[in-house]
Amino acid sequence: MSDISVRVLAEDEWEQYRAVRLSALEESPEAFAATVEEEQAYEEDFWRMRMRRSLRLVAEVDGRLVGVASVGQGPQDNERVAELFGLWVAPSARGTGVATELVRAGADAARGRGRSHLAYWVGTDNGRAVAFASGFGFRPTDTRRPMRVRREDDAEDEIAMVLPLGDDRGMPSL
Ligand SMILES: CC(C)(COP(=O)(O)OP(=O)(O)OC[C@H]1O[C@@H](n2cnc3c(N)ncnc32)[C@H](O)[C@@H]1OP(=O)(O)O)[C@@H](O)C(=O)NCCC(=O)NCCS
């Protein structure tokens, strides 16, 4: 198996982020609240603002971009919590450790910025993502919210999962 490398994209690399983000939305529409049609319409300024707002991590294998994850600000009233979101691995690279490397790098970055916990909201019907997060060490919480509605019959909830980044094993307010 080839090496997996993970790096943080700079603002000027927004087109790489755009390409992988649109691939994710196109390939796994059920996993994300946004749609590919919506995001295809965004202009350069918006993508640049996104690059500045959160950390955009990509995973590469043999120079090919095979996964993406973002780490940003957690709940507004809790500066100590960072949030992992937009996690996606190309189907051909699933089950090979790419998600683990992406989340490890995201967790390290959040820890380096003084965050005590990493929160991750995931659809309760998304068995593979929940299994991945549990295996990584995220713990389920009692906190749920409706997944932002895309269709009227879309009643799926998201569950908040939390990964402690240091010695504080308590559950933060989300
Ligand atoms: C979620 C995702 C990033 C995980 O990456 P991955 O490479 O598939 O993850 P892994 O294979 O390392 O781990 C998945 C775990 O789920 C298990 N699994 C596989 N299919 C499953 C299923 N249908 N239901 C439950 N568990 C499942 C695997 O066996 C593995 O567990 P293990 O490590 O104990 O063997 C990837 O599947 C993906 O991109 N999915 C589509 C987008 C998505 O749902 N993103 C999350 C949005 S919040």
The ligand as an SDF file (V2000), in Angstrom:
LIG
                    3D

 48 50  0  0  0  0  0  0  0  0999 V2000
  -16.9860    8.1170    6.4280 C   0  0  0  0  0  0  0  0  0  0  0  0
  -15.6830    7.8440    5.6940 C   0  0  0  0  0  0  0  0  0  0  0  0
  -14.8510    9.1000    5.6120 C   0  0  0  0  0  0  0  0  0  0  0  0
  -14.8950    6.7850    6.5080 C   0  0  0  0  0  0  0  0  0  0  0  0
  -13.7350    6.4400    5.7960 O   0  0  0  0  0  0  0  0  0  0  0  0
  -13.4450    4.8720    5.5130 P   0  0  0  0  0  0  0  0  0  0  0  0
  -12.1720    4.7740    4.7970 O   0  0  0  0  0  0  0  0  0  0  0  0
  -14.6590    4.3330    4.8410 O   0  0  0  0  0  0  0  0  0  0  0  0
  -13.3390    4.3900    7.0110 O   0  0  0  0  0  0  0  0  0  0  0  0
  -12.7520    3.0170    7.5760 P   0  0  0  0  0  0  0  0  0  0  0  0
  -12.8980    1.9500    6.5290 O   0  0  0  0  0  0  0  0  0  0  0  0
  -11.3940    3.3130    8.1230 O   0  0  0  0  0  0  0  0  0  0  0  0
  -13.6980    2.7560    8.8070 O   0  0  0  0  0  0  0  0  0  0  0  0
  -15.0510    2.4660    8.6020 C   0  0  0  0  0  0  0  0  0  0  0  0
  -15.5260    1.4480    9.6360 C   0  0  0  0  0  0  0  0  0  0  0  0
  -16.8890    1.1670    9.3710 O   0  0  0  0  0  0  0  0  0  0  0  0
  -17.0560   -0.2310    9.1330 C   0  0  0  0  0  0  0  0  0  0  0  0
  -18.1180   -0.3010    8.1230 N   0  0  0  0  0  0  0  0  0  0  0  0
  -18.0190   -0.4440    6.7980 C   0  0  0  0  0  0  0  0  0  0  0  0
  -19.2410   -0.3760    6.2220 N   0  0  0  0  0  0  0  0  0  0  0  0
  -20.1230   -0.1910    7.2370 C   0  0  0  0  0  0  0  0  0  0  0  0
  -21.5330   -0.0390    7.2940 C   0  0  0  0  0  0  0  0  0  0  0  0
  -22.2870   -0.0590    6.1900 N   0  0  0  0  0  0  0  0  0  0  0  0
  -22.1160    0.1590    8.5130 N   0  0  0  0  0  0  0  0  0  0  0  0
  -21.3740    0.1910    9.6320 C   0  0  0  0  0  0  0  0  0  0  0  0
  -20.0250    0.0550    9.6280 N   0  0  0  0  0  0  0  0  0  0  0  0
  -19.4120   -0.1290    8.4490 C   0  0  0  0  0  0  0  0  0  0  0  0
  -15.7130   -0.6990    8.6730 C   0  0  0  0  0  0  0  0  0  0  0  0
  -15.5580   -2.0770    8.9000 O   0  0  0  0  0  0  0  0  0  0  0  0
  -14.7840    0.1360    9.5500 C   0  0  0  0  0  0  0  0  0  0  0  0
  -14.7310   -0.3550   10.8530 O   0  0  0  0  0  0  0  0  0  0  0  0
  -13.3910   -1.0510   11.4040 P   0  0  0  0  0  0  0  0  0  0  0  0
  -12.3370    0.0300   11.3670 O   0  0  0  0  0  0  0  0  0  0  0  0
  -13.7500   -1.4450   12.8020 O   0  0  0  0  0  0  0  0  0  0  0  0
  -13.1160   -2.1780   10.4740 O   0  0  0  0  0  0  0  0  0  0  0  0
  -15.9430    7.2970    4.2540 C   0  0  0  0  0  0  0  0  0  0  0  0
  -16.6410    6.0790    4.3050 O   0  0  0  0  0  0  0  0  0  0  0  0
  -16.7020    8.2770    3.3780 C   0  0  0  0  0  0  0  0  0  0  0  0
  -16.1120    9.1630    2.7710 O   0  0  0  0  0  0  0  0  0  0  0  0
  -18.0470    8.1160    3.2980 N   0  0  0  0  0  0  0  0  0  0  0  0
  -18.8680    8.9850    2.4660 C   0  0  0  0  0  0  0  0  0  0  0  0
  -18.9350   10.4070    2.9900 C   0  0  0  0  0  0  0  0  0  0  0  0
  -19.3840   10.4830    4.4250 C   0  0  0  0  0  0  0  0  0  0  0  0
  -20.3110    9.7970    4.8370 O   0  0  0  0  0  0  0  0  0  0  0  0
  -18.7280   11.3630    5.1900 N   0  0  0  0  0  0  0  0  0  0  0  0
  -19.0670   11.6180    6.5540 C   0  0  0  0  0  0  0  0  0  0  0  0
  -19.9870   12.7920    6.5830 C   0  0  0  0  0  0  0  0  0  0  0  0
  -20.3380   13.2860    8.2450 S   0  0  0  0  0  0  0  0  0  0  0  0
  1  2  1  0
  2  3  1  0
  2  4  1  0
  2 36  1  0
  4  5  1  0
  5  6  1  0
  6  7  2  0
  6  8  1  0
  6  9  1  0
  9 10  1  0
 10 11  2  0
 10 12  1  0
 10 13  1  0
 13 14  1  0
 14 15  1  0
 15 16  1  0
 15 30  1  0
 16 17  1  0
 17 18  1  0
 17 28  1  0
 18 19  1  0
 18 27  1  0
 19 20  2  0
 20 21  1  0
 21 22  1  0
 21 27  2  0
 22 23  1  0
 22 24  2  0
 24 25  1  0
 25 26  2  0
 26 27  1  0
 28 29  1  0
 28 30  1  0
 30 31  1  0
 31 32  1  0
 32 33  2  0
 32 34  1  0
 32 35  1  0
 36 37  1  0
 36 38  1  0
 38 39  2  0
 38 40  1  0
 40 41  1  0
 41 42  1  0
 42 43  1  0
 43 44  2  0
 43 45  1  0
 45 46  1  0
 46 47  1  0
 47 48  1  0
M  END
$$$$
